Amino acid sequence: MALILPAYAKLNLTLDIIGRRPDGYHEIDSVMQTISLHDLIWVERTDCRVFDVVGTLIDGENLVLKAARELEGRVSRNLPFTIRLFKRIPIGAGLGGGSADAAAFLKAANLLYDLKLKPAELREIATAVGQDVPFLLSGGTGRATGLGSTVGRLPAVPSSWRFLVICPPVEISTRAVYEAVDSSVPSAGRTPALVGALTSGADVTRFGNDLEPASRRLFPALEQAIERLRASVPGMTMTGTGAAFFAVFQNHRHAEPALAAVRQLGFPAWLCRPVAGP
């Protein structure tokens, strides 16, 4: 028996840096949203372990395999499987592709092996895999606090919204960006305003990311790309530590001219819808 599940990318609609902890990690406050850009993961229960990636090769440790180890440690048994991962989400772009793949694997393995793990137990395993993985177990619209793994549900964004996602071909180091953040600079505090608007049903107009200045300062190629893109599509916002940026439109018709403008500049771009949680 096999399962094929989508692994949806995420956007940080806002990302506020609240402060640096004594251990060097940063506390964040972020509104996160899953979008229709996705990988596909095929998981089959077998007698041996096989892991194949179709698409862009993954450098370093793959979070799917880390999730498998964490899951096996939790249930104290081997879980042999065949996994085929079809990659479409750009790697290292701040879109959470690796975390989404890990979350999809945990859901599939829980069903295939009839582990009967409860949602709270899956979230504990997901937190050990990566900070974005707990949110991506359910997706939708949520507020991530602490290191990012503490997630609260929020009212869904309008289903008519469209997200123009652009990924300049720039490799970003997440660790380097966080280390370069000036913790003495107060956060712009966009997250509480967006949470309030979503909760009250007011118009949403303010997005933003406290990490953008550090990413642009460290990576001049990103700075150059963003200046070109914002000349055609004002109001773009970075997700995660970059390199992906996005712009929000009220509907598909409003987004189409911006998509055409970005493609004329030669940047990879996708027009995505919001994906609601369960």
C-alpha positions as CSV (number, residue, x, y, z in Angstrom):
1,M,0.0,0.0,0.0
2,A,1.2,3.5,-0.8
3,L,0.1,7.0,-0.1
4,I,0.8,10.1,-2.2
5,L,0.4,13.4,-0.3
6,P,1.0,17.0,-1.3
7,A,3.5,19.0,0.8
8,Y,2.4,22.6,0.6
9,A,4.9,25.5,0.8
10,K,4.4,28.3,3.4
11,L,4.7,32.0,3.4
12,N,5.5,34.2,6.4
13,L,2.9,36.9,5.8
14,T,4.7,38.7,8.7
15,L,7.8,37.9,10.6
16,D,8.7,39.9,13.7
17,I,11.9,39.3,15.6
18,I,11.0,39.7,19.3
19,G,14.4,39.2,20.8
20,R,17.5,37.0,21.1
21,R,17.5,34.3,23.8
22,P,20.6,33.6,26.0
23,D,21.3,30.5,23.9
24,G,21.6,32.7,20.8
25,Y,18.3,31.7,19.1
26,H,15.7,34.3,18.3
27,E,12.1,34.5,19.4
28,I,9.7,35.3,16.6
29,D,6.1,36.2,16.1
30,S,4.9,35.3,12.6
31,V,1.6,34.8,10.7
32,M,2.1,31.8,8.4
33,Q,0.1,30.6,5.5
34,T,0.2,27.5,3.3
35,I,-0.1,28.0,-0.4
36,S,-0.8,25.8,-3.4
37,L,2.8,25.5,-4.6
38,H,3.8,22.0,-3.4
39,D,6.0,19.0,-3.6
40,L,4.6,15.5,-3.8
41,I,5.7,12.7,-1.6
42,W,5.0,9.0,-2.3
43,V,5.4,6.8,0.8
44,E,5.1,3.0,0.5
45,R,5.4,0.4,3.2
46,T,8.1,-2.0,2.1
47,D,10.7,-4.4,3.5
48,C,13.7,-2.2,2.8
49,R,14.5,1.5,2.9
50,V,14.6,3.4,-0.4
51,F,14.7,7.2,-0.8
52,D,14.6,8.9,-4.2
53,V,14.3,12.5,-5.1
54,V,13.0,13.6,-8.5
55,G,13.9,17.2,-9.3
56,T,16.4,19.4,-7.6
57,L,18.9,17.5,-5.5
58,I,18.9,18.3,-1.8
59,D,22.2,19.3,-0.2
60,G,22.9,18.3,3.4
61,E,20.6,16.4,5.7
62,N,17.1,15.8,4.3
63,L,14.3,16.5,6.8
64,V,12.2,13.6,5.6
65,L,15.0,11.2,6.7
66,K,15.3,13.1,10.0
67,A,11.6,12.8,10.5
68,A,11.8,9.0,9.9
69,R,14.5,8.6,12.5
70,E,12.6,10.7,15.1
71,L,9.4,8.7,14.4
72,E,11.2,5.4,14.7
73,G,12.7,6.5,18.0
74,R,9.3,7.5,19.3
75,V,7.6,4.2,18.5
76,S,10.7,2.1,19.2
77,R,10.5,0.1,16.0
78,N,11.9,0.1,12.5
79,L,9.6,1.5,9.8
80,P,11.0,0.4,6.4
81,F,9.6,2.4,3.5
82,T,10.1,3.5,-0.1
83,I,9.9,7.2,-0.5
84,R,9.8,9.1,-3.8
85,L,9.9,12.9,-3.3
86,F,9.0,15.0,-6.3
87,K,10.5,18.5,-5.7
88,R,8.9,21.6,-7.1
89,I,9.3,24.0,-4.1
90,P,12.6,25.9,-4.5
91,I,15.2,24.8,-2.0
92,G,16.6,27.3,0.6
93,A,14.1,30.0,-0.4
94,G,12.2,30.5,2.9
95,L,9.2,28.6,1.6
96,G,9.5,25.7,4.0
97,G,9.8,22.9,1.4
98,G,11.9,20.6,3.4
99,S,9.7,21.1,6.5
100,A,6.6,20.5,4.4
101,D,8.0,17.2,3.0
102,A,8.8,16.1,6.6
103,A,5.3,16.9,7.8
104,A,3.7,15.0,4.9
105,F,5.9,12.0,5.6
106,L,4.9,11.9,9.3
107,K,1.2,12.0,8.3
108,A,1.6,9.3,5.7
109,A,3.7,7.0,8.0
110,N,1.2,7.4,10.8
111,L,-1.5,6.0,8.5
112,L,0.5,3.4,6.6
113,Y,1.9,1.8,9.8
114,D,-1.4,2.3,11.8
115,L,0.7,3.9,14.5
116,K,-2.4,5.7,15.9
117,L,-0.3,8.7,17.1
118,K,-2.5,11.6,18.2
119,P,-2.0,15.1,16.8
120,A,-0.2,16.2,19.9
121,E,2.2,13.4,19.7
122,L,2.9,14.1,16.0
123,R,3.5,17.7,16.9
124,E,6.1,16.7,19.5
125,I,7.9,14.6,16.9
126,A,7.6,17.4,14.3
127,T,9.2,20.0,16.7
128,A,12.2,17.7,17.1
129,V,12.6,17.7,13.2
130,G,12.4,21.4,12.6
131,Q,10.7,24.6,13.8
132,D,8.3,25.0,10.8
133,V,7.3,21.3,10.7
134,P,4.5,21.6,13.5
135,F,2.7,24.3,11.5
136,L,3.0,22.4,8.3
137,L,1.3,19.3,9.8
138,S,-2.0,21.1,9.5
139,G,-1.2,24.2,7.5
140,G,-3.8,26.9,6.8
141,T,-3.4,30.2,8.6
142,G,-1.6,30.3,11.9
143,R,0.5,32.3,14.3
144,A,3.9,30.9,15.1
145,T,5.6,32.2,18.3
146,G,8.7,31.3,20.4
147,L,11.2,29.7,18.1
148,G,8.5,29.1,15.6
149,S,7.2,25.7,16.6
150,T,4.4,27.1,18.9
151,V,1.5,27.5,16.6
152,G,-2.0,28.9,17.2
153,R,-4.8,28.8,14.7
154,L,-6.1,32.0,13.0
155,P,-9.2,32.7,10.9
156,A,-8.5,31.8,7.3
157,V,-7.4,34.5,4.8
158,P,-9.9,35.1,2.0
159,S,-10.0,32.2,-0.5
160,S,-10.0,34.7,-3.4
161,W,-6.5,36.0,-2.5
162,R,-3.7,35.1,-4.8
163,F,0.0,35.1,-3.9
164,L,2.6,36.0,-6.5
165,V,5.7,34.1,-5.4
166,I,9.0,35.0,-6.9
167,C,12.3,33.3,-6.2
168,P,15.5,35.1,-7.3
169,P,18.3,32.6,-8.0
170,V,20.2,33.5,-4.8
171,E,21.4,31.0,-2.2
172,I,20.7,32.3,1.3
173,S,22.2,31.0,4.6
174,T,19.5,31.0,7.2
175,R,22.1,30.8,10.0
176,A,24.0,33.8,8.6
177,V,20.9,35.9,8.4
178,Y,19.8,35.3,12.0
179,E,23.3,35.9,13.2
180,A,23.4,39.3,11.4
181,V,20.1,40.5,12.9
182,D,20.6,43.6,15.0
183,S,18.6,42.8,18.2
184,S,18.8,46.4,19.4
185,V,16.5,47.5,16.6
186,P,12.9,47.3,17.7
187,S,10.6,45.0,15.7
188,A,8.1,46.6,13.3
189,G,5.4,44.7,15.1
190,R,3.4,43.8,12.1
191,T,2.1,40.5,13.4
192,P,-0.3,41.7,16.1
193,A,-1.9,44.1,13.5
194,L,-2.4,41.4,11.0
195,V,-3.8,39.0,13.6
196,G,-6.2,41.7,14.7
197,A,-7.3,42.3,11.1
198,L,-7.9,38.6,10.4
199,T,-9.8,38.2,13.7
200,S,-12.0,41.2,13.2
201,G,-12.5,40.8,9.5
202,A,-11.0,44.2,8.7
203,D,-9.1,45.0,5.5
204,V,-5.6,43.5,5.5
205,T,-2.9,45.8,4.1
206,R,0.3,45.4,6.1
207,F,2.8,42.6,5.6
208,G,6.5,42.6,6.2
209,N,9.6,40.8,7.6
210,D,12.1,42.0,10.1
211,L,14.8,39.8,8.6
212,E,14.7,41.5,5.2
213,P,17.3,44.2,6.0
214,A,19.9,41.6,7.1
215,S,19.3,39.3,4.1
216,R,19.7,42.2,1.7
217,R,22.8,43.5,3.4
218,L,24.5,40.1,3.4
219,F,23.6,39.0,-0.1
220,P,24.1,41.9,-2.7
221,A,22.6,39.7,-5.5
222,L,19.3,39.6,-3.5
223,E,19.4,43.3,-3.1
224,Q,19.8,43.9,-6.8
225,A,17.0,41.4,-7.7
226,I,14.6,43.0,-5.2
227,E,15.2,46.5,-6.5
228,R,14.4,45.3,-10.1
229,L,11.3,43.4,-8.9
230,R,9.9,46.1,-6.8
231,A,10.1,48.5,-9.7
232,S,7.5,46.3,-11.4
233,V,5.6,45.0,-8.4
234,P,5.6,47.4,-5.5
235,G,4.8,46.1,-2.0
236,M,6.6,42.7,-2.2
237,T,7.5,41.0,1.1
238,M,10.2,38.5,1.9
239,T,9.3,35.1,3.3
240,G,11.6,33.4,5.9
241,T,15.2,34.5,5.4
242,G,14.6,34.6,1.6
243,A,15.4,34.4,-1.2
244,A,11.7,34.1,-2.1
245,F,9.4,37.2,-2.1
246,F,5.7,37.5,-2.5
247,A,3.0,40.0,-3.3
248,V,-0.7,39.6,-2.3
249,F,-3.6,40.4,-4.6
250,Q,-7.3,40.4,-3.9
251,N,-8.1,38.0,-6.8
252,H,-6.6,36.2,-9.8
253,R,-7.5,39.0,-12.2
254,H,-5.5,41.6,-10.3
255,A,-2.5,39.3,-10.1
256,E,-2.2,38.3,-13.7
257,P,-0.5,41.6,-14.9
258,A,2.1,41.4,-12.1
259,L,2.9,37.8,-13.0
260,A,3.5,38.8,-16.6
261,A,5.7,41.7,-15.5
262,V,7.9,39.4,-13.3
263,R,8.2,36.8,-16.1
264,Q,9.4,39.4,-18.5
265,L,12.3,40.1,-16.0
266,G,13.2,36.4,-16.2
267,F,12.6,35.4,-12.6
268,P,10.9,32.1,-11.6
269,A,7.4,32.9,-10.4
270,W,4.2,31.1,-9.4
271,L,0.7,32.4,-8.9
272,C,-0.7,30.6,-5.9
273,R,-3.9,30.3,-3.9
274,P,-4.2,30.0,-0.1
275,V,-4.6,26.4,1.2
276,A,-6.8,26.2,4.2
277,G,-6.2,24.0,7.2
278,P,-8.4,21.0,8.2
